[in-house]
């Protein structure tokens, strides 16, 4: 894919953040965009680096994480296609507070800070789109804190497996497959669990006849039973 404006505009029109904009508005935004390709495992930015743009994942995955001085890693979020990140820092004028690394070969659209601020001044609707994205991230972080404080590790893992399943099946008793979007160690870090505990809980759920494990494919045999399972 080349960097012609037409291609950028076509990508923007397919992304939720920009899909409601007019062609003229997308043309203006496209002038401040660039495509970024990252190989699997490539660092995109690090803590303390200047934030001059926010980014939307077109394909692939980005891991946002922090590291301790001892090298321990805590995954904050895994960003998949159609989702954006670093919007808040664009408005705050602050450097990055997390590291970003690609989990797979990834294609991003980076939207320059100057283009964002110019469009916000022109069109209040664009401001609402940006606020909605930031608000979703805040809601997600609050949900995470609530889970860490009030839920056991077992409950957090079950909640993660059911995060998109319950709405789809309406708490039914049918089976459904869930694909883990990253390694078990990465997801364990995202849930503030050790990899060993994460694997132990998965195998306990499998022993209980609630799931079947095939590498990253988790087949939930009974959604209702899993949602109501309590560890003993």
Number of C-alpha atoms within 10 A of each C-alpha: 6 8 11 11 17 12 14 21 22 14 17 25 17 13 18 15 19 18 15 16 18 10 14 10 16 21 17 16 23 24 15 15 25 17 18 15 16 19 15 15 15 16 15 16 16 17 15 12 13 15 22 18 21 21 19 25 21 21 17 21 24 32 24 22 21 17 13 8 6 6 8 9 14 20 21 20 20 20 20 18 16 16 18 24 21 18 21 17 18 22 15 9 12 14 16 18 18 20 20 24 22 22 23 17 15 22 20 23 23 20 22 20 19 14 16 23 14 12 17 16 10 12 12 11 13 20 16 13 17 18 14 13 18 17 13 11 17 12 10 13 14 12 11 18 11 11 17 16 8 11 14 12 19 20 19 19 20 18 17 14 21 19 12 11 19 15 10 11 14 11 16 14 15 13 15 16 15 16 12 14 16 15 12 17 16 23 23 22 19 20 21 19 20 17 16 11 13 21 15 13 18 19 16 15 20 17 11 11 14 21 22 17 15 9 10 13 13 18 19 25 18 17 24 18 16 21 17 10 15 9 10 3
